[in-house]
Amino acid sequence: MRRDKAFYEQVLGTKLAKLPDSALEMWGFPSEMWKPGCSGTLVKMPGVPSGDSTLVYFHSEDCAIGEARFAKAGGKVFRPKVSIAQYGFISLGVDTEGNRFRMHSLK
């Protein structure tokens, strides 16, 4: 958990908050209830990630910036920045525990 938490904090340039009163270790991504977007958490549970679970997209001003942080944070680039036409750009990464995720930007 320590390694994966540090990875997302470095790549996203944010701090995760420990969620209290849970039987599981959980760290929440920042969010505001009445603003667009969705919240999420890192959850420590028994088992090994499959890499084929839900694919989460994180917003970025320019996904190439986040992509450049993947390896520095202990992850890797699975697919470099690519255009998705009028919808912007994406980069596909793999975190320190083998989970895939995407960065999305309009530039």
C-alpha positions in Angstrom: 0.0 0.0 0.0 2.8 2.4 0.9 4.4 2.0 -2.5 1.2 2.3 -4.5 0.0 5.3 -2.5 3.3 7.1 -3.1 3.0 6.2 -6.8 -0.4 7.9 -7.3 0.5 10.9 -5.1 3.7 11.5 -7.3 2.0 10.9 -10.7 -1.1 13.0 -9.9 0.7 15.6 -7.8 -1.8 15.2 -4.9 -2.1 13.7 -1.4 -4.4 10.8 -0.5 -6.2 10.9 2.8 -6.5 7.8 5.1 -10.2 6.9 5.5 -11.0 6.2 9.2 -13.2 3.6 10.7 -12.7 0.8 8.2 -11.7 -2.9 8.7 -9.6 -2.4 5.5 -6.7 0.0 4.9 -8.1 2.6 2.6 -6.7 5.9 1.2 -9.0 8.3 -0.7 -8.3 10.5 -3.7 -9.3 14.1 -3.1 -12.8 15.1 -4.3 -15.5 17.6 -3.6 -19.1 16.3 -3.3 -20.7 19.0 -5.5 -18.2 19.2 -8.2 -17.9 17.1 -11.4 -15.9 13.9 -11.3 -15.8 10.9 -9.1 -14.0 9.8 -6.0 -12.0 6.7 -5.5 -9.8 4.9 -3.0 -6.9 2.6 -2.9 -7.9 -0.5 -0.8 -5.5 -3.1 0.6 -7.1 -6.5 0.3 -5.8 -10.1 0.0 -5.2 -11.3 -3.6 -3.2 -10.2 -6.6 -4.3 -7.6 -9.1 -5.2 -9.2 -12.5 -4.4 -6.1 -14.6 -7.8 -6.8 -16.3 -10.0 -5.1 -13.8 -11.8 -1.7 -14.1 -9.8 0.8 -16.0 -9.8 4.2 -14.3 -9.2 7.5 -16.2 -7.5 10.3 -14.3 -7.8 13.9 -15.7 -4.6 15.8 -16.5 -3.8 19.2 -18.1 -1.5 17.2 -20.4 -1.3 13.4 -20.0 2.3 13.5 -21.3 3.3 15.2 -18.0 1.8 12.4 -16.0 3.2 9.8 -18.3 6.7 11.2 -17.7 6.2 10.6 -14.0 5.1 7.0 -14.3 8.6 5.4 -14.2 10.0 7.9 -11.7 7.2 6.8 -9.3 7.9 3.1 -9.8 5.4 2.3 -12.5 5.7 2.0 -16.3 4.2 3.3 -19.5 2.0 0.6 -21.1 1.0 2.8 -24.1 2.5 6.2 -24.7 0.3 9.3 -25.3 -2.0 8.9 -28.3 -4.7 11.0 -29.9 -8.3 9.9 -29.5 -9.5 12.4 -32.1 -11.9 15.2 -30.9 -11.9 13.6 -27.4 -8.2 14.5 -26.7 -5.4 12.3 -25.7 -4.7 9.3 -23.4 -1.7 7.5 -21.9 -2.0 4.1 -20.4 0.2 3.2 -17.4 0.7 0.4 -14.9 1.1 1.2 -11.2 3.5 -0.4 -8.8 1.1 -3.3 -8.1 0.3 -4.2 -11.7 -3.0 -2.3 -12.0 -3.6 -0.5 -15.3 -4.9 3.1 -15.5 -5.3 5.9 -18.0 -4.4 9.6 -18.0 -6.7 11.8 -20.2 -6.2 15.3 -21.4 -7.5 17.6 -24.1 -4.0 18.7 -25.2 
